Amino acid sequence: MVSKGVKAVIAQVLDRVSPKVEERAKILGLARRCQRKVRKSLNEMGMQARVRIEGSVAKDTWLSGEADVDIFMCFDVSVPKRRFRPICLKVARKVFKDVGWIERFAEHPYVEAWINGTRINIVPCYKSKRGEWLSATDRTPFHTRYIKRRLSEDVKKEIRLLKRFMKGVGVYGAEIKVGGFSGYLSELLILHFGSFLNTLRNAHRLGKDIIDLEGYYEGRYEEAKRFFMAPVIVVDPIDKYRNVAAALSIQRVSEFIAASKAFLSEPSLTFFYPLEVTPYPLDVLLTELKSREAGILVVKAGRVVAVPDVLWGQLYRSMRAIAVQLKQFEFKVLRSTAWSDEESAIALIFELESTSLPSIKKHLGPPVESKEARSFLEKHLGAPTTYSGPWIEEGRWVVETRRRYTNAVTLLRDLLSDGGETIGVAGLISQAFKKSLRIMVNEEVADFYSTNINFAKFFTEFVVGKPPWLQAA
Amino acid sequence: MVSKGVKAVIAQVLDRVSPKVEERAKILGLARRCQRKVRKSLNEMGMQARVRIEGSVAKDTWLSGEADVDIFMCFDVSVPKRRFRPICLKVARKVFKDVGWIERFAEHPYVEAWINGTRINIVPCYKSKRGEWLSATDRTPFHTRYIKRRLSEDVKKEIRLLKRFMKGVGVYGAEIKVGGFSGYLSELLILHFGSFLNTLRNAHRLGKDIIDLEGYYEGRYEEAKRFFMAPVIVVDPIDKYRNVAAALSIQRVSEFIAASKAFLSEPSLTFFYPLEVTPYPLDVLLTELKSREAGILVVKAGRVVAVPDVLWGQLYRSMRAIAVQLKQFEFKVLRSTAWSDEESAIALIFELESTSLPSIKKHLGPPVESKEARSFLEKHLGAPTTYSGPWIEEGRWVVETRRRYTNAVTLLRDLLSDGGETIGVAGLISQAFKKSLRIMVNEEVADFYSTNINFAKFFTEFVVGKPPWLQAA
């Protein structure tokens, strides 16, 4: 049974996500022009390569207004991988000479350009044989072919609905910043579950079952679970040793499950098209922070030059390392998050129950009959940091002693003054801290908040704290 | 090897604890006079009974200046137990008509009087056959006989040393207030270990081995451990089913172990004769409390009329119940203790890391896929107590919400306004709370501190927090 509400919402979304004839012609024209130009410039360089349109444009599963054009250059396996980067750059210089472009490099080089608001990626790969992959992008042509063969116009609709839903609830994108569902993964889910609604209805099974369209692991699911070791396992139909959902975090899975549940019970367009966040006016923000006696710490630094996957990987790693330290010194970390506009600044944000702790703490010592008892007593008996004791409790010496750090800002300043690499802050983040560290507490964030609208939006979302689709539910 | 220091201290202690001829004559004279008077008054009542001097005076193991005279009336088993109390009272009225006396009643009635600074107890029991005990005190004559047969002048010295040491370090006395070593237990320890120093040297083995002088459980120690289920097991030589150390708490055992260790490494008279505690002058106390940003709560009430074992049992039980509540509401309880002068007042004392908590707290909700998710969201979404969220964390809904109690005093006032019986405060304590509850924080204790010297001493000891013998170590 599909409710009227669900039907109505779906109809509206379908209308918005399906490209009209005009737009389709425009994007395909753009893609083919790029393809020809790439082919031509490779020819001029005397390079043999098959040049193809890949990805959602090739599969016709892209969303209206959000097309990404992927042009793949498939080289013979005799071309050494170190030549990928110079070839890419050379091609880009020719193809995008009028529009400008940027080099991207995560584990694999590629270039990106924007033409009339559409992103074009030029990506090198090998003409690998199936199963004999030589570079990270070699599988893509196989993925495109696998999906295309199984598409009908109806299936495409279901895929577009699911992609838009995933974007709307913030779980779309396999990049490290998001750790969500890739386009290919969403397509496989539709092939598996048959429809958008059926995928939502079965979302809660994602972490439990294995999705294995080609039946590689039939009757051996437990074995496959041990092999892949991931929250969600979707076996790649063109490579039985690859989990398409490997980059998917448990966090995004949970959010997808919760959003699916919420949408099915109270359907709304907001799940697909969330309201734009309006940052709190500064005075509202400050009142809000005051009312909750907030303990929000913002650890900020200037620009970090790195491709997004490296930047976000390092931001998250650094955030976790600092949270561990805060907890070690007994500050209660309610939540933490990382922000960057990928241009001018980075920030790690920690909300604590309180930024200050009582000066007194109980310190557990060794068992009374142990060898260490003596040195413990020598250290604490009559020491200036001892408030009470030592006394005996449950067979151990215990003392009430002065806490080393009663203020989280002082602690962070001490830990990060040298960049914090020793406590686990990642290299680039540590360098940025050394150059331009600022630690702000609560209302001290006002200046930065007022000058960076991107941060202001993010910080407002953080303070509100609930997923945007939840307002509707 | 016994160090010179140890020898010197022991010599001094022996000199002080061994009664001189005069004192011995005085105490024995007093005991025999009482014995005769009791016998006479029983005869006048037409009661058949064997009247004996029991306990440490009978065994000659009492400490100079601290004799307790125990007069036992051993009745024929045909006398109904309900007659014990009226007989006791009648005897007391005659024997102590000039000095006054008080009735004591724990599980067994007896009367107590003071003559020239010496306590006299008159205790009823049955002439039971061994193993066919009819009342709690029937074993005492057997204990007296068992010990007396095994005493030499040297062994008596060792017992006196051990008793004084146990008194000095605060672990002597099987009453509920202390939960320590009884006189009989200390005597058995000397019989087992051979000497005072050997007992101290082997103190750390008390919780591990079983002491079984008559070998009732030879080869079946594991069985005995399961049977007795206590921190320390000392099988009663006259009753294989009784653990003489049953009332001994793990706390006192640990303290005895620690004190033994400390004395052996740094012998001092202080272990036997601790310095009298001088209460802090009020201004010193207040400065001390201020310097530590203390969170000391004193929950006080007026007099509770009960025999000490009942009073202390109820005080400790109530203290634990309140501490559980404080912890439940997330206050960090560093330690708690109970005080009473057994006359005018009772008090439960709790030291908290802080008496106030941040207003914000993280509240864990149900898993996103559970049935309960919906009602959790309905409760917290947009609620006036919600600061941030709900959001999803590790697969569960989580919300930042306002803490119900941010102040420990407010919490206790709410919990105890009706006496607190529902949260586990014991009956008599609860009644006292209903009549005259006062909750004081930190410096608010000043008035009571200034007017009750007994409390002032206790409170000073609590703030100092270390065992008195530790100053010397």
Interface residues (C-beta under 8 A of the other chain):
Chain A: H204 I250 Q251 S254 E255 I257 A258 K261 S265 R292 E293 A294 G295 K332 L334 R335 E351 E353 S354 L357 P358 S359 I360 K361 K362 V368 E369 A373 R374 L377 L381 Y387 S388 G389 P390 W391 I392 E393 E394 G395 R396 W397 E400 F462 V463 V464 G465 K466 P467 L470 A473
Chain B: H204 I250 Q251 S254 E255 I257 A258 K261 S265 R292 E293 A294 G295 K332 L334 R335 E351 E353 S354 L357 P358 S359 I360 K361 K362 V368 E369 A373 R374 L377 L381 Y387 S388 G389 P390 W391 I392 E393 E394 G395 R396 W397 E400 F462 V463 V464 G465 K466 P467 L470 A473
